[in-house]
Amino acid sequence: MNDKKQSLWLHYGISASIVLVTLLSVAWYATDRFHDFFIHQQQETLESRAITVDQAIKTRKTNNACHVLRTSDPSLRVTIVDTLGVVLCDSEADAIMMENHAERPEISQALKGQRGSSTRMSETLQTSMLYLAIPYFKDEKIVGAIRTAIPLLSIENLLDELYRQFVILLMVLFAIISMVIINIYRKINQPLDEIVEEARRYAKGDFSNALPDYDIREIAELGGALNQMAEQLDRLENLRQDFVANVSHELKTPIATIKSYVETLLDGAQHDPADLERFLNIVLKQNDRLAAIVDDLLTLSRLESAPVTQILALAETDACQLLHASAENCQSRAEAKNITINISCNENIFIQVDHSLMTQALVNLIDNAIKYSNENKTISLSVEEIDKQVLLSISDQGPGIPEQHIPRLFERFYRVDKSRSRRIGGTGLGLAIVKHIVHIHGGQVEVSNNVTVGCRFVIKLPQSD
């Protein structure tokens, strides 16, 4: 093998070793937990049986109480001792022949008023046993201890079988994981070349280079390609930081407002009905604003990250009908300000769009026109065909947009008048959503000021064939 393959297999060996150690650790922990679980369950069983014997003592002679469980639990051994450790009876041996049990750890604990348990070899039965003892009382005084015991052979056999199953499972898992790791490492070469070439393509726009041979040189090539992408990554990072800062700023204001008014209510303002209603309405309004920001962020995230085929459900749509439906969606808000919406369009102009998404984009633009227009004004909507493009226009009679703000108008959280935008309920994401919806439809959106008053947004989409 050459050095390259030796390096590859070295990494495989390390990975396989890590996997093996991890599996063994998990298996050891699992079997240890199972062992503890079984022992605990047996202890609970022995204790319940000892309680049964305790109840039997009240109705039977002591020497008979040791045999009360012989029918139901023939494998269970019962021993009863007095406070001095003298064996009064035993279900498996002659009590007279048995030595004093005061020094047995479980008996010692029981005679102190506590539950005692231990595991050891039985000198009488010559087998490993699990013992559990409890005190028994007469006239609220400890008069002895009741001990129950069970051979550990059945538990050990069960655990041995469990260990065998774990070993088989480990072997199967290790074999499967080893094959997966081998397959991954065998395929590492080609992806590395593709990554280097893809980085170079993004940086240079060059799609003609042949893939280089795989060796250590690829690391240097990857570094060089990534260096060429540094400027783009730096710009993207700045955009990301700006976005995070903007999101934090946008969320901080409603959160701080909600916190402030809730604290005021907690300080006693809730006792004034007028203040209570007013403050709760403010909290509700800020909560709605938070919800709107989150909804718009989720919409943007979906538009930016999800594959277009998963987002768009394209269908041939009459552009004029689409404009009418969008305007109808905003009619109540327009009527509240006595704003007239005029629509001018020709029938039979068709476009391939996702009806829901394009309606959302148009509603955002119409809603913005309503928000920024004064009362008793007019908003004009139109559809026209120019050079195999369909233009959807929304024109208002608002204050217009200062020219220096137009290039950044579609950026997330960018506002011309921040205080007014927040006051009228904007999230600062509506135009960004419009831009992304139009973009994934293969179109573009533009904005310009009208000659006299207000501004005009135009969505340009390819004409349906």
C-alpha positions as CSV (number, residue, x, y, z in Angstrom):
1,M,0.0,0.0,0.0
2,N,1.1,3.5,-0.7
3,D,1.3,6.2,1.9
4,K,-2.1,7.6,1.0
5,K,-3.9,4.3,1.7
6,Q,-1.9,3.7,4.9
7,S,-3.1,7.1,6.1
8,L,-6.7,6.3,5.1
9,W,-6.6,2.9,7.0
10,L,-5.0,4.5,10.0
11,H,-8.0,6.8,10.3
12,Y,-10.3,3.9,9.8
13,G,-8.5,1.9,12.6
14,I,-8.8,4.8,15.0
15,S,-12.5,5.3,14.1
16,A,-13.2,1.6,14.5
17,S,-11.4,1.5,17.8
18,I,-13.5,4.5,19.1
19,V,-16.7,2.8,18.0
20,L,-15.7,-0.5,19.6
21,V,-14.8,1.2,22.9
22,T,-18.0,3.1,22.8
23,L,-20.1,0.0,22.2
24,L,-18.3,-1.9,24.9
25,S,-18.8,0.9,27.4
26,V,-22.5,1.1,26.5
27,A,-22.8,-2.7,26.8
28,W,-21.0,-2.7,30.2
29,Y,-23.2,0.1,31.5
30,A,-26.4,-1.5,30.2
31,T,-25.6,-5.0,31.7
32,D,-24.5,-3.4,35.0
33,R,-27.8,-1.5,35.1
34,F,-29.7,-4.7,34.2
35,H,-27.9,-6.5,37.0
36,D,-28.8,-3.8,39.5
37,F,-32.4,-3.8,38.3
38,F,-32.8,-7.5,38.7
39,I,-31.2,-7.5,42.1
40,H,-33.5,-4.6,43.2
41,Q,-36.6,-6.4,41.9
42,Q,-35.6,-9.6,43.8
43,Q,-35.1,-7.6,46.9
44,E,-38.5,-6.1,46.6
45,T,-39.9,-9.6,46.1
46,L,-38.1,-10.9,49.1
47,E,-39.3,-8.1,51.2
48,S,-42.9,-8.6,50.3
49,R,-42.5,-12.3,51.1
50,A,-40.9,-11.5,54.4
51,I,-43.9,-9.3,55.2
52,T,-46.2,-12.2,54.4
53,V,-44.3,-14.3,56.9
54,D,-44.5,-11.5,59.5
55,Q,-48.3,-11.6,59.1
56,A,-48.3,-15.3,59.4
57,I,-46.4,-15.2,62.7
58,K,-49.4,-13.5,64.3
59,T,-51.6,-16.5,63.5
60,R,-49.2,-19.4,63.5
61,K,-46.5,-20.8,65.7
62,T,-43.0,-19.6,64.9
63,N,-41.7,-22.9,63.7
64,N,-44.6,-23.2,61.2
65,A,-44.3,-19.7,59.9
66,C,-41.1,-20.6,58.1
67,H,-43.0,-23.0,55.9
68,V,-45.9,-20.7,55.0
69,L,-44.4,-19.9,51.6
70,R,-43.3,-23.4,50.7
71,T,-46.3,-24.0,48.4
72,S,-46.4,-20.7,46.6
73,D,-42.6,-20.1,46.5
74,P,-40.8,-23.4,46.8
75,S,-37.4,-21.9,45.9
76,L,-37.7,-19.3,48.7
77,R,-35.8,-19.9,51.9
78,V,-37.3,-18.4,55.1
79,T,-35.4,-18.1,58.4
80,I,-36.6,-16.5,61.7
81,V,-34.2,-15.5,64.5
82,D,-34.7,-13.9,67.8
83,T,-33.0,-10.7,69.1
84,L,-29.9,-12.7,70.1
85,G,-29.5,-14.2,66.7
86,V,-30.6,-17.6,67.7
87,V,-32.4,-19.4,64.8
88,L,-35.9,-20.2,65.7
89,C,-36.8,-21.9,62.4
90,D,-35.6,-22.4,58.9
91,S,-37.5,-23.7,55.9
92,E,-34.4,-25.5,54.5
93,A,-32.5,-26.7,57.6
94,D,-32.8,-27.9,61.2
95,A,-32.7,-24.7,63.3
96,I,-31.1,-26.5,66.2
97,M,-28.1,-27.4,64.1
98,M,-27.7,-23.9,62.8
99,E,-25.1,-21.5,64.3
100,N,-26.0,-18.1,65.7
101,H,-27.0,-15.5,63.0
102,A,-26.5,-12.3,64.9
103,E,-23.4,-11.4,62.9
104,R,-25.0,-12.0,59.6
105,P,-25.1,-8.4,58.0
106,E,-28.7,-8.6,56.9
107,I,-29.8,-9.9,60.3
108,S,-27.7,-7.3,62.1
109,Q,-29.4,-4.5,60.2
110,A,-32.9,-6.0,60.7
111,L,-32.3,-6.3,64.5
112,K,-31.5,-2.5,64.4
113,G,-34.9,-1.8,62.9
114,Q,-33.8,-1.5,59.3
115,R,-34.1,-3.6,56.2
116,G,-30.9,-5.5,55.6
117,S,-29.7,-7.2,52.4
118,S,-26.6,-9.1,51.3
119,T,-25.3,-11.6,48.8
120,R,-23.0,-14.4,49.7
121,M,-22.4,-18.2,49.7
122,S,-24.8,-20.1,52.0
123,E,-22.8,-22.3,54.3
124,T,-25.8,-24.5,54.9
125,L,-27.0,-24.9,51.3
126,Q,-23.6,-24.4,49.6
127,T,-24.9,-22.0,46.9
128,S,-24.8,-18.3,46.3
129,M,-27.9,-16.6,47.8
130,L,-29.5,-13.2,47.9
131,Y,-30.7,-12.5,51.5
132,L,-33.1,-9.9,52.8
133,A,-34.2,-9.4,56.4
134,I,-36.7,-7.2,58.1
135,P,-37.4,-6.8,61.8
136,Y,-40.6,-8.2,63.3
137,F,-42.3,-6.6,66.2
138,K,-44.5,-7.6,69.2
139,D,-46.1,-4.9,71.3
140,E,-44.1,-2.3,69.2
141,K,-40.8,-3.9,70.3
142,I,-38.4,-5.8,68.0
143,V,-38.5,-9.4,69.0
144,G,-36.6,-10.9,66.1
145,A,-35.9,-10.8,62.4
146,I,-37.5,-12.5,59.4
147,R,-35.1,-13.4,56.6
148,T,-36.0,-14.5,53.2
149,A,-33.5,-15.7,50.6
150,I,-33.4,-17.0,47.0
151,P,-30.6,-18.7,45.1
152,L,-28.9,-16.4,42.6
153,L,-28.4,-19.1,40.1
154,S,-31.6,-18.2,38.2
155,I,-30.6,-14.5,38.1
156,E,-27.1,-15.4,37.1
157,N,-28.4,-17.7,34.3
158,L,-30.7,-14.9,33.1
159,L,-27.9,-12.3,33.2
160,D,-25.5,-14.8,31.4
161,E,-28.0,-15.1,28.6
162,L,-28.4,-11.3,28.5
163,Y,-24.6,-11.0,28.3
164,R,-24.5,-13.4,25.4
165,Q,-27.2,-11.5,23.6
166,F,-25.3,-8.3,24.1
167,V,-22.1,-9.8,22.8
168,I,-24.0,-11.0,19.7
169,L,-25.6,-7.6,19.2
170,L,-22.2,-5.9,19.7
171,M,-20.6,-8.1,17.1
172,V,-23.4,-7.4,14.6
173,L,-23.4,-3.7,15.3
174,F,-19.6,-3.5,15.1
175,A,-19.6,-5.4,11.8
176,I,-22.3,-3.1,10.3
177,I,-20.6,0.1,11.6
178,S,-17.2,-1.1,10.4
179,M,-18.6,-1.7,6.9
180,V,-20.2,1.7,6.9
181,I,-17.0,3.4,8.0
182,I,-15.0,1.5,5.4
183,N,-17.4,2.5,2.7
184,I,-17.3,6.2,3.9
185,Y,-13.5,6.3,3.9
186,R,-13.4,4.6,0.5
187,K,-15.6,7.4,-0.9
188,I,-13.8,10.2,0.8
189,N,-11.4,10.8,-2.1
190,Q,-14.0,11.8,-4.7
191,P,-16.0,14.2,-2.4
192,L,-12.8,15.9,-1.3
193,D,-11.9,16.6,-5.0
194,E,-15.4,17.8,-5.6
195,I,-15.3,20.1,-2.6
196,V,-12.1,21.7,-3.8
197,E,-13.4,22.1,-7.3
198,E,-16.7,23.4,-6.1
199,A,-15.0,26.0,-3.9
200,R,-12.9,27.1,-6.9
201,R,-16.0,27.3,-9.1
202,Y,-17.8,29.5,-6.6
203,A,-14.8,31.7,-6.2
204,K,-13.8,32.0,-9.9
205,G,-16.9,31.0,-11.8
206,D,-14.7,28.5,-13.7
207,F,-16.4,25.2,-14.5
208,S,-13.8,23.9,-17.0
209,N,-11.0,22.6,-14.7
210,A,-10.3,18.9,-14.5
211,L,-10.4,17.2,-11.1
212,P,-6.8,16.8,-9.6
213,D,-5.3,13.6,-8.3
214,Y,-6.0,12.7,-4.7
215,D,-3.1,13.2,-2.3
216,I,-2.0,15.5,0.5
217,R,-1.9,18.4,-2.0
218,E,-5.7,18.5,-1.8
219,I,-5.5,20.1,1.7
220,A,-3.4,23.0,0.3
221,E,-5.7,23.3,-2.7
222,L,-8.8,23.5,-0.5
223,G,-7.1,26.1,1.6
224,G,-6.3,28.1,-1.5
225,A,-9.8,27.8,-2.8
226,L,-11.3,28.8,0.5
227,N,-8.9,31.8,0.7
228,Q,-10.3,33.0,-2.7
229,M,-13.8,32.7,-1.2
230,A,-12.8,34.7,1.9
231,E,-14.1,38.0,0.6
232,Q,-17.5,36.5,-0.2
233,L,-17.7,34.7,3.1
234,D,-16.7,37.9,5.0
235,R,-19.5,39.8,3.3
236,L,-21.9,37.1,4.1
237,E,-20.7,37.0,7.7
238,N,-21.2,40.8,7.9
239,L,-24.7,40.4,6.6
240,R,-25.4,37.6,9.1
241,Q,-24.2,39.7,12.0
242,D,-26.3,42.6,10.8
243,F,-29.3,40.3,10.5
244,V,-28.7,38.9,14.0
245,A,-28.3,42.5,15.4
246,N,-31.5,43.6,13.6
247,V,-33.4,40.6,14.9
248,S,-32.2,41.2,18.4
249,H,-33.1,44.9,18.2
250,E,-36.5,44.2,16.7
251,L,-37.4,41.6,19.4
252,K,-35.9,43.6,22.2
253,T,-38.4,46.4,21.9
254,P,-41.6,44.4,22.2
255,I,-40.1,42.1,24.8
256,A,-39.0,45.1,26.9
257,T,-42.4,46.7,26.6
258,I,-44.2,43.6,27.6
259,K,-41.9,43.1,30.6
260,S,-42.3,46.8,31.6
261,Y,-46.1,46.7,31.6
262,V,-46.3,43.3,33.3
263,E,-44.0,44.6,36.1
264,T,-46.2,47.7,36.4
265,L,-49.3,45.4,36.7
266,L,-47.5,43.3,39.3
267,D,-46.6,46.4,41.3
268,G,-50.3,47.2,41.8
269,A,-51.6,48.7,38.6
270,Q,-53.9,45.6,38.1
271,H,-56.2,47.0,40.8
272,D,-57.2,49.9,38.6
273,P,-59.6,48.5,36.0
274,A,-58.8,51.2,33.5
275,D,-55.1,50.7,33.8
276,L,-55.4,47.0,33.7
277,E,-57.4,47.0,30.4
278,R,-55.1,49.5,28.8
279,F,-51.9,47.8,29.9
280,L,-53.2,44.3,28.8
281,N,-54.1,45.8,25.4
282,I,-50.6,47.1,25.0
283,V,-49.1,43.7,26.1
284,L,-51.4,42.0,23.6
285,K,-50.4,44.4,20.8
286,Q,-46.7,43.8,21.5
287,N,-47.3,40.1,21.6
288,D,-49.0,40.3,18.2
289,R,-46.0,42.2,16.9
290,L,-43.7,39.5,18.2
291,A,-45.8,36.8,16.6
292,A,-45.8,38.8,13.3
293,I,-42.0,39.1,13.3
294,V,-41.6,35.4,14.0
295,D,-44.0,34.4,11.3
296,D,-42.3,36.7,8.8
297,L,-38.9,35.3,9.8
298,L,-40.1,31.7,9.3
299,T,-41.5,32.7,5.9
300,L,-38.2,34.2,4.9
301,S,-36.3,31.2,6.2
302,R,-38.5,28.9,4.1
303,L,-38.2,31.0,1.0
304,E,-34.4,31.2,1.3
305,S,-33.5,27.7,2.3
306,A,-36.1,25.3,0.9
307,P,-35.8,23.9,-2.6
308,V,-37.9,25.9,-5.1
309,T,-39.7,22.7,-6.1
310,Q,-40.9,22.2,-2.5
311,I,-42.1,25.8,-2.2
312,L,-43.8,26.5,-5.5
313,A,-47.0,25.0,-6.8
314,L,-47.1,26.7,-10.1
315,A,-50.4,27.1,-12.0
316,E,-51.5,29.2,-14.9
317,T,-53.2,32.2,-13.4
318,D,-55.1,35.1,-14.8
319,A,-53.1,38.1,-13.6
320,C,-56.1,40.4,-13.5
321,Q,-58.1,38.0,-11.3
322,L,-55.0,37.6,-9.1
323,L,-54.9,41.4,-8.6
324,H,-58.6,41.6,-7.8
325,A,-58.3,38.8,-5.3
326,S,-55.4,40.5,-3.6
327,A,-57.1,43.9,-3.5
328,E,-60.2,42.3,-2.0
329,N,-58.1,40.9,0.8
330,C,-57.1,44.4,1.7
331,Q,-60.5,46.1,1.2
332,S,-61.5,46.3,4.8
333,R,-58.2,48.1,5.8
334,A,-58.6,50.5,2.9
335,E,-62.2,51.3,3.8
336,A,-61.1,52.0,7.4
337,K,-59.1,55.0,6.0
338,N,-61.6,55.8,3.2
339,I,-59.0,54.8,0.6
340,T,-60.2,53.9,-2.9
341,I,-58.5,51.0,-4.7
342,N,-58.7,51.4,-8.5
343,I,-57.8,48.4,-10.7
344,S,-56.9,48.7,-14.4
345,C,-56.1,45.6,-16.3
346,N,-57.0,43.6,-19.4
347,E,-58.4,40.1,-19.2
348,N,-56.6,37.0,-20.5
349,I,-53.1,38.0,-19.3
350,F,-51.8,34.8,-17.8
351,I,-48.7,34.1,-15.7
352,Q,-47.3,30.9,-14.2
353,V,-47.3,31.5,-10.4
354,D,-47.9,30.0,-7.0
355,H,-51.3,31.6,-6.3
356,S,-50.9,31.7,-2.5
357,L,-47.3,33.1,-2.5
358,M,-47.9,35.7,-5.2
359,T,-51.1,36.8,-3.5
360,Q,-49.0,37.2,-0.3
361,A,-46.5,39.4,-2.2
362,L,-49.3,41.6,-3.7
363,V,-51.1,41.9,-0.4
364,N,-47.9,43.0,1.3
365,L,-47.4,45.8,-1.3
366,I,-51.1,46.9,-1.2
367,D,-51.1,46.8,2.6
368,N,-48.0,48.9,2.7
369,A,-49.6,51.4,0.3
370,I,-52.6,51.6,2.6
371,K,-50.5,52.0,5.7
372,Y,-48.4,54.9,4.3
373,S,-51.2,56.7,2.6
374,N,-53.3,59.4,4.3
375,E,-57.0,59.1,4.5
376,N,-59.2,59.8,1.4
377,K,-56.5,58.9,-1.0
378,T,-56.4,56.5,-4.0
379,I,-54.3,53.4,-4.7
380,S,-53.9,52.3,-8.3
381,L,-53.4,48.7,-9.3
382,S,-52.7,47.7,-12.9
383,V,-51.6,44.8,-15.1
384,E,-49.9,45.2,-18.5
385,E,-47.7,43.2,-20.9
386,I,-44.4,44.6,-22.1
387,D,-41.7,42.7,-24.0
388,K,-43.0,39.3,-23.0
389,Q,-43.2,40.4,-19.4
390,V,-46.3,40.9,-17.2
391,L,-46.0,44.0,-15.0
392,L,-48.1,44.1,-11.8
393,S,-48.1,47.7,-10.5
394,I,-49.1,49.2,-7.2
395,S,-49.1,53.0,-7.0
396,D,-50.0,55.1,-4.0
397,Q,-50.3,58.8,-3.1
398,G,-48.2,58.6,0.0
399,P,-45.1,60.6,1.0
400,G,-42.8,58.8,-1.5
401,I,-39.4,57.4,-0.7
402,P,-36.2,59.5,-0.4
403,E,-33.9,58.4,-3.2
404,Q,-31.0,57.4,-0.9
405,H,-33.2,54.8,0.7
406,I,-34.4,53.1,-2.5
407,P,-31.4,50.8,-3.1
408,R,-31.7,49.2,0.4
409,L,-35.5,49.2,0.6
410,F,-35.8,45.4,0.2
411,E,-33.3,44.5,2.9
412,R,-34.6,42.8,6.0
413,F,-35.5,45.2,8.8
414,Y,-34.6,48.2,6.7
415,R,-36.9,51.1,7.3
416,V,-37.1,54.6,5.9
417,D,-38.9,56.0,8.9
418,K,-38.3,53.5,11.8
419,S,-40.6,55.2,14.3
420,R,-43.5,55.5,11.9
421,S,-43.1,52.0,10.6
422,R,-43.2,50.5,14.1
423,R,-46.1,52.7,15.0
424,I,-48.3,51.5,12.1
425,G,-47.4,47.8,12.8
426,G,-44.7,46.9,10.2
427,T,-42.2,44.1,11.0
428,G,-39.6,45.4,8.6
429,L,-39.7,42.1,6.7
430,G,-42.6,42.5,4.3
431,L,-40.6,43.9,1.4
432,A,-37.9,41.3,1.8
433,I,-40.6,38.6,1.6
434,V,-41.9,40.2,-1.5
435,K,-38.5,40.3,-3.1
436,H,-37.9,36.6,-2.3
437,I,-41.3,35.5,-3.6
438,V,-40.8,37.3,-6.9
439,H,-37.2,36.0,-7.2
440,I,-38.2,32.3,-6.9
441,H,-40.8,33.0,-9.6
442,G,-38.0,34.1,-11.9
443,G,-39.0,37.7,-11.8
444,Q,-37.9,41.0,-10.2
445,V,-39.5,43.8,-8.2
446,E,-38.7,47.5,-8.6
447,V,-39.7,50.7,-6.8
448,S,-39.6,54.3,-8.0
449,N,-41.2,57.6,-7.0
450,N,-44.1,58.9,-9.0
451,V,-43.6,62.2,-10.8
452,T,-46.1,64.0,-8.7
453,V,-46.8,62.2,-5.4
454,G,-46.3,58.8,-3.9
455,C,-44.4,55.8,-5.2
456,R,-44.9,52.8,-7.5
457,F,-43.9,49.2,-7.0
458,V,-43.7,47.0,-10.0
459,I,-43.5,43.2,-10.1
460,K,-42.1,41.9,-13.4
461,L,-42.9,38.3,-14.2
462,P,-42.3,36.1,-17.3
463,Q,-45.4,35.9,-19.5
464,S,-47.1,32.5,-19.5
465,D,-46.5,30.6,-22.8
